[in-house]
């Protein structure tokens, strides 16, 4: 399955990366690493409950990745995994319960927070969401090894998974991915204050594919609305669809086969619902696909955009007359802003799932706005899957510069 392939590459890539770089957190505590002073209680709390899922020794963590013999040299601290339930807002503005996993190294040293945004998970693969903390997921294996090197890892499920699985996942909806991730960070901070877990003042962001898009949206939201709570130390999004408007045109203009149209259908379905456009499937899709998608939105679709998408819909987007859907695309364009913290954009130059221009456009726009700490890291010849190992190697090396 496409999505499981992403997870397999990600888990292997993370650990190969650490083996190559020897990413071990410094045991010394610099002046900048001192714990945060006890902050006054916020007017709004987010943490609802926490459940200890287990404590895992360094030997046990290393055994989860037997294909990487050097894993035993990478792990440093035992970790405790907690399922957090917290409050956040659904795209309709309603307060809902959400969940995620918090990985806490067993140490008294003050450590940074790292928000890890996962990639695409289909609803029928929902048990791979972080809060289930099950064998086979990258959070259970590779990300747990990352935590043991000296990061308190906050991994949100997003809305639509875990305790909120009865709700539809707002796939590739920037605002709710960002707010669910930020509110998970807030819940994590509340948990650490309650349990006397020492945090320092550093906050890192990582994620690939949908996780890259979510990471970019989270970074923007934190900088613009939550700077008094969190300062982004560095972020490294990978292969995200940051320029949705250009991406939509790319798909609808495409004459070559596209292997991933089913996920593009998911994006369109999300925006149709979230922005209350509320069109029938027959408006966007040709038959028999419209009827089949009505019955199963995740069913098989053809590889040619001209076969799948109704010609009238394609034309209305390409000639800029579909004001409602174009507004939805623009609302999810997160490439054109000015980050003030170090940000590295990683992307395979041969990515035919999320085209490379998404990162190139973001880099160009950010530099044009005067961002001096943004970097573009092309992965030469890499596609969406083969680039994961290189992404994890270089992204972790990048954030380690600021540890």
N, C-alpha and C positions, 0 to 999 in steps of 0.2 A: 504494500500500500504506500502511496506517495508520502503520506504524513509520517508513517512509521520509518520510512527511509530517512527523512529529515532527522528524526530522533536518534536513530542509530548512528548517523554521521556525527551528530552533535555530541553524543556521549563519548564516542571514540576520539573526536577531535579535541575535546576539552582536556582529556588526559594525556594524549600525545603532546599537546601544547605544554603542559606543565612538566612533562618528562624532558622535553627539549629545553625549556627555559630554566627549569629548577626554581619555579616561583615559590619561594618560601618567605613568609612574612617575617619581618625583622622582629626579634624578641625584645629589642630595646624600645622604650616608649619615649618618643621625642616630645619636646614642649608642645608641638602642635597636636600630639596624640593624647593629651590629657583628657580625662572624662568630662563630659558636659556637666555643667552645674545643674543642680535640680531646678527645673523650670516650674513656674507656677502652673497650676492646672488650667488646661485650655477650656474655653467655654463650651466646646463641643467635644465629646469623647467618641471614639470609633470602636475601640475594642469591646466586644461583647463577651467572648469567652476564649479560653485557651485550653488545649488538651495535649498532654505529653504523649507523643506517639512512641517514643522510645529513646534510649541513650545507646550510642554506638561507639565502640572502641575503635582505635586506629587500625587494629588488625582486622576488625570486621569491615571497616570502610574499604581497606585495601582489597579485601576478598571479593568485593562487589565488582571489581574490574580485573578479573584474572587475565584478560588478554593484554594487560599493561603491567609487566613484571615490576616496573619501577614505581608503581603506585604506592608501595609500602614506604618508599623514600619521600613521597610527596605529602602524605598525611602528617599532620602535626598535632592536632588536638582531637580528643573525642568530641563528638557533637551530640546535642539533644535536638530532636525534631518535635516541633509543636504545631498542631493545627490551630490556626487562629480563625475565629469568626468575628466579623466586624461589619460595620454599617457603611454603605456607600449609596450613591444615587444611580438609578437606572437611567437610560437615555430620556425617559419621559419625565424625569425629575423626582420620581418617587423614591423614598428611602427604602433600601432593600438590604437583606443580609447577604454577605459575600464571605468568601473563605480563601485561605492560602496556607502555605507552610512557612514556618520560620525555623531556620537552621542556626543553632547557637553553639559555637565552640565552647567547650568546658574549660574556662580559664578566667582568671580575675583581671587579665589585661583588657584595657579599653580597646575595642576593635571598631572598624568602620562598618557601616551598613552598605550592603550591595543589593540593589533591586534587580531581580532576574525575571525578565518577561519571556514567557514561553512562546514557541511558534504555534502554527495552526494545529488544532486538535478537532477532528470531526466529532459531532455529537455521539456517534456510535463507538467512539474511542475515548469516551469521557473519563474513564478510569485512569488515563494518563495525566490528568490534571494534577498539579503539585500537591494539593492537600491530601490526596489519597496516599501519597508517599509509597508507591508500590514498585516492586522490582520491575525493571525494564524501562522505567522513565529516566530521563537525564537528571532530574532533580534527585532521585533516589541514589544514583550512582555518581556521575561526573560532578554534578553541582554540589553534592555532599562532600566530595573530595575538595572542591574549591572552598567550601565553608571551613573545612578542617585546616586549611592553610592560613586562616586568620581573617575570615569575613563572616559577619552575621548576615545571612542571606534571607531576604524577604522575597518570596515567590508567590505572587497572586495567581489565583485560578482564573481571574476575570469573571464578569457576570456571565452566567450560562453554564458554569461548571461548579462542582462541589456543592455547597449548600444552596446555591442558586440555580441548580441544574434544571429546575422547572421553567426557568425563563430562557428565552432565546438568546444565544450569544450574539452580541452586536459586532459581528465580524468586520474588522478593519474600520471600525468607527473610532476615530482618534480621541474624541472627547471622553467617551466612557472607558476606553482602555486606559487612558491617562489617569482619570479620576479614580478608577478602581485600584490602580497600582499605587497612586499617591495615598489613598485612604488606607491601603494595606501597610504602607510605610508608617503612617501615623499610628495605626494599631500596633505595629511592631515597636515603635518608640514607647508607646504607653505600656506595652508588655515589659520592655526592658526596665522602665522606671519602676514598675510594680515589683518585678522580680530581682531588682538590684543587679541587672546585667549592665556592665560598663560599656558605654558607647563613646567613641571619640567624635570629632566633628566632620568626619569625611563620609561622603556618600557617592557610591559608584552605581552606574547603570549599564546593564548588558542585555542583549536580546537579538535574535536573528529571525528573519522572515517576518511573520506577523509580530514576533517579539521585537524585531528591529523597528518596525513602524510604531509599536507601543512604546518602545524606549525613546524614540524621537519625540513622540507626543508627550510623554512623561517629563522629559527634560524641559521642554518648552513650558509646560504647565508649572513645573516647580520653579523655574526661573521667574515666570511672570506673576504667579499668584501665591507662592509658598516660600519665598526667599527668607522670610522671617522664621521659618521652621526648619528648612533644610537648605544647605548650600550644595549644589552639585559640584563634586570634586572633578570628575571626569566621566564621560560616557562614550560608549563604543557600539552604536547600532550597526547591524549588518543586514544588507539585502532587503531593506524595507521599501514599500511602495509609497514613497513620500510625496510624489507628484501625481496625485490621483487624476487630475484633469487630463494631463498628457498621457497617462497610462490608459485611461478610457478611450481616448482617440486612437492610441496605438492598437488596442484590441479591436475596435470597431473598423478600423481601416485595414486590418491585417488580411493578407491574401494567403499567407503560408499557414500550414496546420499548427494549431496551438494545443498542446497536450493537457493544459490545465484549465480549460474553460469552466469546469464545474466549480472551481473556487471563485472565479469571476462572477458566476451566477450567484453565489452566496453573497458577495459584496453588493451586487445590485439588489438582491432581495432585502438585505439589511437596510440599505439606504431608502428603498421603497417604503419600508415599514417605519424606520426611525424618524424620517422626515415627513411622515404622514402624506406621502404621495399616493399610496394605496391604489396602484394600478393592478389590473388582473395580469396573470402570466401571459395571456395572449397579446397584451400590448407590447411586451418586450421580446417575446420569443415566437418563432414559427412553430407550426404544428409538424409532427406530433409531439414536439418537445414541450410545448406549453402545457399540454394536458399531463404529460408524464411528470414534469416538474411540479405541477400542482399537487400530484399525488405523492411525489417524493422529491423534495428540493435538492437532494444529494444524489440523484440518479445519474446514469450515464448520459453524456451529451456528445454531439459530434465535435470534431476538431477544427472545423472551418467556421469562423465567425459568421460568414454570410449564410451558412445553413442554419445556425442557431438563432441569431438575432433577427427580429423583424426588420425589413428594409426601411420601413417608415421610422422606426426607433433609431436605427443607425443614422439615417439621414438627419434626423432632428438634433442629434448630438453633434454630428460633424458640421452642420451648418449653424450651430449655436442657437437654435430656436427652442430647444427643450430647456426652458429656464429653470424648471423645478429640479430636474436631475443634475443639471450643470451646477446649480447652487449647492447641491449635496456634495458633488465632487470637490468644489472649491472649499467647502467647509472642512474637508479632510485633506486638503493640500497643506502639508506641514514642512515643506522644504524651504520656504522663503521667510526666514527670521534670523535674528542675530544672537547666537549663543555666546555667552560671556565666559563659560568654562571650557576647558579642553574637550573637543569632540572629534572623534575619528570615524569616518564613514568607510565601511568595508563593503566591497561588492565584487562579485565575479564578472569579468568583462564579457563572458559568453553566457550569461544568465538569460535563459529564454522563458523563465517563469515570471520573475520580477526583473524587468530589463535594467541594465546598468545605468541608463540615463536618469533614473530616479536619484541615484547618489551623485551623479555628475551635476544634475540641475540643482540639487541642494547645496553642493559645494560652491558652485558658481554664484548662487543667490546669496549665500551667507558671506562669502568673500566680498561681494559687491556691497553688502551692508556694513562692511568694516569688521567682520569677525576675524580676529587674528590668530585664534587658537583652533581653527577647524582644519582638519587634514582629510584628504581623499586617499584611500588606500585601495587601489584597484588590485584585484586578484586575477592576474593575467591568465586568460584561457579557462577560468573556472566557471562552471555552471552553478545552479542554485544548490546542488547537492555536493559536488566535489569541492566547493569553496568552504564548506563548513569547517574542515580541519584547519585550513589556513586562517580562516576568520578567528577561530578560538585561540590559535597560537598567537596571532598578532594582536588581537583585542586584549587578551589577558596581559600580554607584554606591555601594551599601551597603558592600561590602567595601573599596572604595577609601578610605572614611573612616578605615580602620584600617591602611592600607598603611604 
